[in-house]
Amino acid sequence: MRVTRREALLMIIFGLLGCQPPTKREVTPSPVGEIPLPTPGQRGEVSLEEALTRRRSIREFREEGLTPAEISQLLWAAQGVTDPRGFRTAPSAGALYPLELYVATGEGVYHYSPQSHRLATLSPEDRRLRLWEAGLKQDALREAPVIIVIAAVYARTEAKYGPRAERYVHLEAGHAAQNILLQATTLDLGAVPIGAFYDQKVQEVLALPSDHEPLYLIPVGHPR
Ligand SMILES: Cc1cc2nc3c(=O)[nH]c(=O)nc-3n(C[C@H](O)[C@H](O)[C@H](O)COP(=O)(O)O)c2cc1C
């Protein structure tokens, strides 16, 4: 490794100060468009029983947005990795993980990576109004600051389970959705699982890959 005179000088100064100069790796920014999410909490103040009792479909929201910590917690609840072997918060047939999560906010559209617990920016545009149209103009979709979309890649599960896969994928979407709804309740947020929408329109609005089929739209916000 070649060291310039300036770098050598800095190394001497840092050596005298007893600390390490910042390495290139430490200052490298995250990949373009990738947003690291805050580390999700593992302990809440609301018990599971209380969350189950309090959960109700909420369709009216205040304008106030969600914090990165709240978005992080909701996505982790749905599909977060909780085991070094890659297992997640929600069970998955054969651990094949067919679900993909997308997030639409006023700032853009994002894709969630459970492995890195990061969001990848897909678009800087607010697509929520178009999702409202694709979702039969249900008011919850227009009012919510955040819409979480659960999509599925059926082929991942079909490869092992054949015709049984469709059932498994739908069951899994239910597991993930319920996790989101209960987690939202513990955060004093409201949400509703929406199944009535035009599949193809949602796919177009979010520019989803053709094999990422939307199953649920979950608007989340502060109850009005
Ligand atoms: C598969 C499924 C699809 C749903 N689709 C919609 C929907 O399109 N719009 C809506 O407002 N609520 C929808 N809901 C929410 C139900 O209306 C709601 O769960 C039901 O009224 C019971 O109320 P609760 O969730 O407060 O217990 C859906 C629920 C499920 C399970």
The ligand as an ORCA input file, in Angstrom:
! r2SCAN-3c Opt
* xyz 0 1
  C     -58.430    -10.464      4.312
  C     -58.945     -9.148      4.844
  C     -59.221     -8.138      3.953
  C     -59.654     -6.891      4.437
  N     -59.868     -5.881      3.548
  C     -60.290     -4.688      4.015
  C     -60.486     -3.613      3.110
  O     -60.284     -3.725      1.913
  N     -60.878     -2.425      3.622
  C     -61.086     -2.243      4.978
  O     -61.434     -1.131      5.370
  N     -60.899     -3.243      5.845
  C     -60.524     -4.456      5.408
  N     -60.308     -5.483      6.285
  C     -60.490     -5.236      7.729
  C     -61.827     -5.812      8.224
  O     -62.890     -5.016      7.735
  C     -61.814     -5.808      9.766
  O     -60.782     -6.670     10.208
  C     -63.145     -6.263     10.332
  O     -64.135     -5.280     10.145
  C     -63.047     -6.562     11.841
  O     -62.642     -5.420     12.557
  P     -61.301     -5.381     13.425
  O     -60.147     -5.553     12.491
  O     -61.291     -4.035     14.082
  O     -61.337     -6.494     14.410
  C     -59.866     -6.697      5.832
  C     -59.589     -7.749      6.706
  C     -59.124     -8.957      6.225
  C     -58.790    -10.047      7.216
*
